[in-house]
Amino acid sequence: MSSQVEGAHLIAIRTLVHAVDAGSLTDAGRRLGLTPSAVSKQLSRLEGVLGARLLERTTRRVRPTAAGLELVQRARPLFEAFEEASAAVRALQTTIRGRVRISASRAFGHVCLLPLLSRLAAEHEGLAFDVLLDARRLDFIEDEIDLAIREGALEDSSLIARRLGSVEVVLCAAPAYLRRRRPPRTLDDLGRHDLLAVPASGPTTDLSRLRGSSGERLGLEPRIRVNDLLALRALAEDGAGIAFLPDYVAGPALQRGTLARVLPRTSLMHVPMHAVYPSRLHLPRRVRLVLDALGANGAESRRKP
């Protein structure tokens, strides 16, 4: 018996189960989206194959014969099991579960990523995370990374990048420092202040490249360099000097009042931020959930004053 014929028989047996349950070919057809004549033809062909009458038909109702009742009783558990299996598969498509391995800088991880993941974990019981907070750009294959948050220019690669927005670098200092030292009025005045910054690793972190009102490079040299943005923020809050900080790092201290903006109308630089992942093909839903949440969180941050 060919698979096509077997498939037709299964459909007809399913139709028989519905007809017996409904007691009517019309009602069975309504449940299955078939006309009463189509239901009747299916059942007649099935009776012909099996060589047995399965239903006693009247003008308005049907009832199973002994053979029909035997077939329905044996077939119904199979169809119920199939429905349960189908429901389980559909549930897998709507229930997000599994572990997502994410790489980010320590500062972004503490300030932005971990609160977002905490919220997602509360919303999705089956979701788990491995978070690697490291300044190094880890290897996706060797380190088994699903998703990485990268700040700054991206290197050419086969990775897929989704822009999350940009980070503004701002100048901040403790109110006590600004009371002790006359606040700068222009970028040219920064050379007379104690500056706090991360070590130069490119154009966006090299303070010597900043230009003053004349267009000439100011050649600024930080008093203290530290390769940790959270430690840099703590130094600024302690009054050690004026810090160059990403807006997301400075934001909480500005809200607390432990830091104040310096030259707030001066735009220093904007650093692009991307979420990077190996491929957009067959991206697991758990990874896409985090990716979409990061995008929404970035959009929300850009709407804030």
C-alpha positions as CSV (number, residue, x, y, z in Angstrom):
1,M,0.0,0.0,0.0
2,S,1.5,3.3,-1.1
3,S,2.1,6.1,1.5
4,Q,-0.4,8.3,-0.5
5,V,-3.1,5.7,-0.1
6,E,-2.2,5.2,3.6
7,G,-2.5,8.9,4.1
8,A,-5.9,9.0,2.5
9,H,-7.0,6.1,4.8
10,L,-5.8,8.0,7.9
11,I,-7.7,11.1,6.8
12,A,-10.8,8.9,6.3
13,I,-10.4,7.2,9.7
14,R,-10.1,10.7,11.3
15,T,-13.3,11.7,9.5
16,L,-15.0,8.5,10.8
17,V,-14.0,9.4,14.4
18,H,-15.5,12.9,14.0
19,A,-18.7,11.5,12.4
20,V,-19.2,9.1,15.3
21,D,-18.5,11.8,17.9
22,A,-20.9,14.2,16.2
23,G,-23.5,11.6,15.2
24,S,-23.9,13.5,11.9
25,L,-22.1,13.7,8.6
26,T,-23.1,17.3,8.3
27,D,-21.6,18.2,11.8
28,A,-18.5,16.2,11.1
29,G,-18.0,18.0,7.8
30,R,-18.5,21.4,9.6
31,R,-15.7,20.5,12.0
32,L,-13.4,19.4,9.2
33,G,-14.3,22.1,6.7
34,L,-15.8,19.5,4.3
35,T,-19.2,19.2,2.7
36,P,-21.4,16.3,3.8
37,S,-21.0,14.6,0.4
38,A,-17.2,14.8,0.7
39,V,-17.4,13.2,4.1
40,S,-19.7,10.5,2.7
41,K,-17.3,9.7,-0.1
42,Q,-14.3,9.4,2.2
43,L,-16.2,7.0,4.4
44,S,-17.6,4.9,1.5
45,R,-14.0,4.5,0.1
46,L,-12.8,3.4,3.5
47,E,-15.6,0.9,3.8
48,G,-14.7,-0.4,0.4
49,V,-11.0,-0.9,1.3
50,L,-11.8,-2.6,4.6
51,G,-14.7,-4.6,3.2
52,A,-16.9,-3.8,6.2
53,R,-19.8,-1.4,6.8
54,L,-18.7,1.2,9.4
55,L,-21.8,3.4,9.8
56,E,-25.5,2.9,9.8
57,R,-26.9,6.0,8.0
58,T,-30.4,7.5,8.4
59,T,-31.6,10.7,6.8
60,R,-30.4,12.8,9.7
61,R,-28.1,10.8,12.0
62,V,-25.4,8.1,11.8
63,R,-24.3,5.5,14.3
64,P,-21.3,3.1,14.2
65,T,-21.6,-0.5,13.4
66,A,-19.7,-3.0,15.5
67,A,-16.8,-2.8,13.0
68,G,-17.0,1.0,13.0
69,L,-17.1,1.2,16.8
70,E,-14.1,-1.1,17.0
71,L,-12.1,1.0,14.5
72,V,-13.0,4.3,16.3
73,Q,-12.1,3.0,19.7
74,R,-8.7,1.8,18.4
75,A,-8.0,4.9,16.4
76,R,-9.1,7.6,18.8
77,P,-6.1,7.2,21.2
78,L,-3.7,7.5,18.2
79,F,-5.3,10.8,17.0
80,E,-5.4,12.1,20.6
81,A,-1.7,11.3,21.0
82,F,-1.0,13.1,17.7
83,E,-2.9,16.2,18.9
84,E,-0.9,16.2,22.2
85,A,2.4,15.9,20.3
86,S,1.4,18.7,17.9
87,A,0.4,20.9,20.9
88,A,3.8,20.2,22.5
89,V,5.6,21.2,19.3
90,R,3.6,24.4,19.1
91,A,4.4,25.1,22.7
92,L,8.1,24.8,22.0
93,Q,7.7,27.5,19.3
94,T,6.1,29.9,21.7
95,T,8.0,29.0,24.9
96,I,11.5,30.5,24.9
97,R,14.0,28.3,26.7
98,G,17.7,27.5,26.7
99,R,21.0,29.3,27.5
100,V,22.4,32.4,25.8
101,R,26.1,33.1,26.1
102,I,26.8,36.9,25.8
103,S,30.0,38.9,25.8
104,A,30.2,42.6,26.7
105,S,32.5,45.1,28.4
106,R,32.5,45.2,32.2
107,A,30.9,48.7,32.3
108,F,28.2,48.0,29.8
109,G,27.5,44.7,31.4
110,H,27.1,46.1,34.9
111,V,25.1,49.2,33.9
112,C,23.0,48.1,31.0
113,L,23.1,44.4,30.2
114,L,22.7,42.7,33.6
115,P,19.5,44.6,34.5
116,L,18.0,43.8,31.1
117,L,18.9,40.1,31.5
118,S,17.4,40.0,35.0
119,R,14.1,41.3,33.6
120,L,14.2,38.7,30.8
121,A,14.9,35.9,33.2
122,A,11.9,36.9,35.3
123,E,9.7,37.0,32.2
124,H,10.9,33.6,30.8
125,E,11.4,30.8,33.3
126,G,13.2,28.6,30.8
127,L,15.8,31.2,29.8
128,A,19.4,31.1,31.2
129,F,22.5,33.1,30.6
130,D,26.2,32.9,30.6
131,V,27.7,36.5,30.7
132,L,31.3,37.2,30.0
133,L,32.4,40.7,31.0
134,D,35.7,41.2,29.3
135,A,37.4,44.1,27.5
136,R,38.8,41.7,25.0
137,R,36.9,40.8,21.9
138,L,36.3,37.1,22.4
139,D,36.2,34.6,19.6
140,F,32.7,33.4,18.7
141,I,33.7,29.8,17.9
142,E,36.5,29.2,20.5
143,D,34.5,30.9,23.3
144,E,31.1,29.6,22.1
145,I,29.6,33.1,22.1
146,D,26.0,33.5,20.9
147,L,26.0,37.3,21.0
148,A,28.5,40.1,21.7
149,I,28.1,43.8,22.4
150,R,30.8,45.8,20.7
151,E,31.5,49.5,21.2
152,G,33.5,51.4,18.5
153,A,34.3,50.6,14.9
154,L,33.7,47.1,13.8
155,E,36.4,45.1,12.0
156,D,35.5,43.6,8.6
157,S,34.3,40.0,9.2
158,S,31.6,37.5,8.3
159,L,29.7,38.3,11.5
160,I,26.3,39.9,11.4
161,A,26.0,43.3,13.2
162,R,22.8,45.0,14.4
163,R,23.3,48.7,15.4
164,L,22.0,49.5,18.8
165,G,22.7,53.2,18.6
166,S,25.6,55.3,19.7
167,V,27.3,56.2,22.9
168,E,28.2,59.9,23.6
169,V,31.4,60.5,25.4
170,V,30.8,63.2,28.0
171,L,32.9,65.2,30.5
172,C,32.0,64.9,34.2
173,A,33.5,65.9,37.5
174,A,32.5,65.9,41.2
175,P,30.8,69.1,42.4
176,A,33.6,69.3,45.0
177,Y,36.3,69.3,42.3
178,L,34.4,72.0,40.4
179,R,34.2,74.1,43.5
180,R,37.9,73.7,44.2
181,R,39.0,74.3,40.6
182,R,37.5,76.8,38.2
183,P,35.3,74.9,35.8
184,P,36.6,75.0,32.1
185,R,34.6,77.2,29.8
186,T,36.0,75.7,26.6
187,L,38.0,72.7,25.5
188,D,41.1,74.9,25.5
189,D,40.8,75.2,29.3
190,L,41.1,71.4,29.8
191,G,44.8,71.5,29.7
192,R,44.8,73.2,33.1
193,H,42.8,70.5,34.7
194,D,43.4,67.0,36.1
195,L,42.0,64.7,33.4
196,L,40.8,61.1,33.9
197,A,40.6,58.7,31.0
198,V,41.1,55.1,29.8
199,P,44.4,54.3,28.1
200,A,44.4,55.4,24.4
201,S,43.6,52.4,22.2
202,G,42.4,54.3,19.1
203,P,41.0,57.6,17.8
204,T,38.0,57.5,20.2
205,T,40.2,57.2,23.3
206,D,43.2,59.3,22.3
207,L,42.8,62.6,24.1
208,S,45.8,64.1,22.3
209,R,43.7,64.2,19.1
210,L,41.1,66.6,20.5
211,R,41.2,70.0,18.9
212,G,40.6,73.4,20.5
213,S,38.9,76.5,19.1
214,S,41.8,77.2,16.8
215,G,41.5,73.8,15.2
216,E,44.9,72.7,16.6
217,R,45.3,69.6,18.5
218,L,45.3,70.2,22.3
219,G,47.7,67.4,23.1
220,L,45.9,66.6,26.3
221,E,47.5,64.1,28.7
222,P,45.4,62.4,31.4
223,R,46.6,62.7,35.0
224,I,45.2,59.3,35.7
225,R,44.6,56.5,33.2
226,V,42.7,53.4,34.2
227,N,41.4,50.5,32.0
228,D,38.1,50.2,33.8
229,L,35.2,52.7,33.2
230,L,33.5,52.0,36.5
231,A,36.8,52.6,38.3
232,L,37.2,55.8,36.3
233,R,33.7,56.9,37.4
234,A,34.6,56.2,41.0
235,L,37.7,58.3,40.7
236,A,35.7,61.2,39.3
237,E,33.1,60.9,42.1
238,D,36.0,61.1,44.6
239,G,37.0,64.4,43.1
240,A,40.2,63.3,41.4
241,G,39.5,65.3,38.2
242,I,37.4,65.6,35.1
243,A,36.6,62.2,33.5
244,F,35.8,61.3,29.9
245,L,33.0,58.8,30.3
246,P,30.4,57.1,28.1
247,D,27.0,58.6,28.8
248,Y,25.6,55.3,30.0
249,V,28.4,55.1,32.6
250,A,28.0,58.7,33.7
251,G,24.2,58.6,33.8
252,P,23.6,57.0,37.2
253,A,26.2,59.3,38.9
254,L,24.7,62.4,37.2
255,Q,21.2,61.3,38.5
256,R,22.6,60.8,42.0
257,G,24.3,64.2,41.9
258,T,27.7,62.8,42.6
259,L,28.9,64.0,39.2
260,A,28.1,67.0,37.2
261,R,28.4,67.6,33.5
262,V,31.4,69.8,32.3
263,L,31.0,71.7,29.0
264,P,27.5,70.1,28.6
265,R,27.0,71.9,25.2
266,T,30.2,70.6,23.8
267,S,29.9,67.3,21.8
268,L,33.1,65.4,22.0
269,M,32.4,62.2,20.1
270,H,29.8,59.5,19.5
271,V,30.9,55.9,19.5
272,P,28.7,53.4,17.6
273,M,27.4,50.3,19.5
274,H,26.5,47.0,17.9
275,A,25.2,43.6,18.8
276,V,27.2,41.1,16.8
277,Y,26.3,37.5,16.2
278,P,27.6,34.7,13.8
279,S,24.7,34.3,11.4
280,R,21.1,35.4,10.9
281,L,20.2,32.0,9.5
282,H,18.3,29.8,12.0
283,L,19.0,32.3,14.8
284,P,17.5,30.7,17.9
285,R,14.5,32.4,19.3
286,R,16.2,32.8,22.7
287,V,19.1,34.8,21.0
288,R,16.6,36.8,19.0
289,L,14.7,37.7,22.2
290,V,17.9,39.1,23.7
291,L,18.8,40.9,20.5
292,D,15.3,42.5,20.2
293,A,15.4,43.5,23.9
294,L,18.8,45.2,23.4
295,G,17.5,47.1,20.4
296,A,14.4,48.2,22.3
297,N,16.5,49.2,25.3
298,G,18.8,51.3,23.0
299,A,15.8,53.0,21.4
300,E,14.3,53.8,24.8
301,S,17.7,55.2,26.0
302,R,17.9,57.5,23.0
303,R,14.4,58.9,23.7
304,K,15.4,59.9,27.3
305,P,16.6,63.6,27.7
